Structures are given as C-alpha cells and as structure tokens.
Amino acid sequence: MLEGGSIQTPEHSLPAGSKAHYRDPAGVGGPIMLSWVDSYLEETVDLQKTGKTMVVFDGHASHLSLRVLLRLAQNSVIAHALPAHTPHFTQPLDVSVFGPMKGSRKELVSAYVNNPANVGSKFMVYTACELVTAA
C-alpha cells in the first residue's frame, strides 16, 4: 500500500496484536505458508491440549505444500482443503451465514428504494446502515 510516498506493510492497517504473513511479490508459496502454520500452532496451543483443531483453506495447489500438511498433521491439526477454484460455492460461512444475511439486507434496501413514500429522499450510506441495524 502506498501512503504518503512510502510503502506501508499490512501491519500498519491491522488492529494491535494482529499478525500478517505476506511476501513481496505476492504469493502463498511454501515459506509463507510455513510461517502461517507456525503462527497458527502458537496461537492455538491451548486448544490443541483439548483435542484436534481444524484448518479449512482454499485447495489451490499453492496451498498444498507437503511440508505444510505434515507440520499440521504432526500437531494433530485436521487440514480440510476446499475444492480449488470453488470458494464462492463452498466457503462454509459464506454459504450458511453471510450469504443469507446479505440476501435479507438486499431485500430491506430494495423495499426502501422501491417504496413510493421514499421517492423524494436521498438514499445514502447512512440510510443503508439505519435499515440494516434496525432489522
């Protein structure tokens, strides 16, 4: 991200305590994924004591490093790869939670915009926020 003439790393845009794993040029090859796995294992050490944890990720070939999968397996982490190039159909939260929520919010906005009583009023971001929070 270029801000004020200097390159800003993702950490500058994240809440305190967040971790960003990135490389330049962009990509998710072996070393960056191993870095992420190490961070995941560190963050979930308490959960691992209670049993297995699970990682769900896009099954793109760049994510399927044998070293990454072995590191997860050695730490009793279940790795579940969604079929490659299908996350828009298979991402569990998008399909079961966010998709239906987004649909209901679209209906609210559409009903407001198409209501003859609102013909003269401007529809702004604040209007949409009021509709969504009132629902």
C-alpha positions as CSV (number, residue, x, y, z in Angstrom):
1,M,0.0,0.0,0.0
2,L,1.5,3.3,-1.0
3,E,0.7,6.0,1.5
4,G,2.3,9.5,1.6
5,G,5.1,8.3,-0.8
6,S,6.2,5.4,1.4
7,I,5.4,1.7,1.2
8,Q,3.3,0.6,4.1
9,T,3.2,-3.1,5.2
10,P,-0.1,-4.7,6.1
11,E,0.7,-4.4,9.8
12,H,0.0,-0.7,9.6
13,S,-3.6,-1.4,8.6
14,L,-4.4,-4.1,11.2
15,P,-5.6,-3.9,14.8
16,A,-3.0,-4.2,17.6
17,G,-2.0,-7.7,18.2
18,S,-2.9,-8.9,14.6
19,K,-0.3,-10.9,12.6
20,A,0.2,-10.5,8.9
21,H,2.0,-13.1,6.8
22,Y,2.9,-11.7,3.4
23,R,5.7,-11.7,0.9
24,D,6.7,-9.4,-2.0
25,P,5.9,-10.2,-4.7
26,A,2.6,-11.6,-3.5
27,G,2.0,-15.3,-3.3
28,V,1.4,-18.1,-0.8
29,G,4.2,-20.5,-1.6
30,G,5.9,-22.9,0.9
31,P,7.8,-20.5,3.2
32,I,4.9,-18.0,3.8
33,M,2.5,-20.9,4.5
34,L,5.0,-22.5,6.9
35,S,5.3,-19.1,8.7
36,W,1.5,-19.0,8.9
37,V,1.3,-22.6,10.2
38,D,3.9,-21.8,12.9
39,S,1.9,-18.8,13.9
40,Y,-1.4,-20.8,13.9
41,L,0.2,-23.5,16.1
42,E,1.5,-20.9,18.5
43,E,-1.9,-19.1,18.7
44,T,-3.9,-22.4,19.3
45,V,-1.6,-24.1,21.8
46,D,-4.3,-24.1,24.4
47,L,-6.9,-25.5,22.0
48,Q,-4.6,-28.3,20.9
49,K,-4.4,-29.5,24.5
50,T,-8.2,-30.3,24.4
51,G,-8.0,-32.2,21.2
52,K,-7.7,-31.7,17.5
53,T,-8.1,-28.3,15.7
54,M,-9.1,-27.9,12.1
55,V,-7.9,-25.6,9.3
56,V,-10.1,-25.0,6.4
57,F,-8.5,-23.4,3.3
58,D,-8.8,-23.0,-0.4
59,G,-7.4,-26.1,-2.0
60,H,-5.4,-24.3,-4.6
61,A,-2.2,-26.2,-5.5
62,S,0.0,-23.4,-3.9
63,H,-1.6,-24.2,-0.5
64,L,-1.0,-27.9,-0.7
65,S,2.7,-28.0,0.3
66,L,3.6,-31.4,1.7
67,R,5.7,-29.7,4.4
68,V,2.7,-27.6,5.5
69,L,0.4,-30.5,5.6
70,L,2.9,-32.6,7.5
71,R,3.5,-29.9,10.1
72,L,-0.3,-29.6,10.6
73,A,-0.7,-33.4,10.9
74,Q,2.2,-33.7,13.3
75,N,0.4,-31.3,15.6
76,S,-2.9,-33.1,15.3
77,V,-4.5,-30.4,13.2
78,I,-7.1,-31.6,10.7
79,A,-6.4,-29.9,7.3
80,H,-9.5,-29.6,5.1
81,A,-9.0,-28.3,1.6
82,L,-12.0,-26.9,-0.2
83,P,-12.0,-27.7,-3.9
84,A,-9.8,-25.3,-5.8
85,H,-11.4,-22.5,-7.7
86,T,-14.8,-23.0,-6.0
87,P,-14.6,-21.0,-2.8
88,H,-17.6,-18.8,-3.9
89,F,-19.7,-22.0,-3.7
90,T,-18.0,-23.9,-0.8
91,Q,-16.9,-21.4,1.8
92,P,-18.9,-22.5,4.8
93,L,-19.6,-19.2,6.4
94,D,-20.4,-17.5,3.1
95,V,-22.8,-20.3,2.2
96,S,-24.5,-20.7,5.6
97,V,-24.3,-17.4,7.4
98,F,-23.2,-14.4,5.3
99,G,-25.0,-15.3,2.1
100,P,-28.5,-15.5,3.7
101,M,-27.7,-12.3,5.8
102,K,-26.6,-10.4,2.7
103,G,-29.8,-11.5,0.8
104,S,-32.1,-10.3,3.6
105,R,-30.2,-7.0,3.7
106,K,-30.6,-6.5,0.0
107,E,-34.3,-7.1,0.3
108,L,-34.5,-4.4,3.0
109,V,-32.7,-1.9,0.8
110,S,-34.7,-2.8,-2.2
111,A,-38.0,-2.4,-0.3
112,Y,-36.9,1.0,0.9
113,V,-35.8,2.2,-2.5
114,N,-38.9,0.9,-4.3
115,N,-41.3,2.3,-1.7
116,P,-43.3,5.3,-3.2
117,A,-43.1,7.1,0.1
118,N,-39.4,7.4,-0.3
119,V,-39.3,8.8,-3.9
120,G,-38.1,12.2,-2.9
121,S,-35.5,11.2,-0.3
122,K,-31.8,10.6,-1.0
123,F,-30.5,7.1,-0.3
124,M,-27.1,7.4,1.3
125,V,-24.8,5.0,3.1
126,Y,-26.3,6.2,6.4
127,T,-29.7,5.2,5.2
128,A,-28.5,1.7,4.5
129,C,-26.8,1.5,7.9
130,E,-30.1,2.6,9.6
131,L,-32.1,0.0,7.7
132,V,-29.6,-2.8,8.5
133,T,-29.2,-2.0,12.2
134,A,-33.0,-1.7,12.6
135,A,-33.6,-5.2,11.2
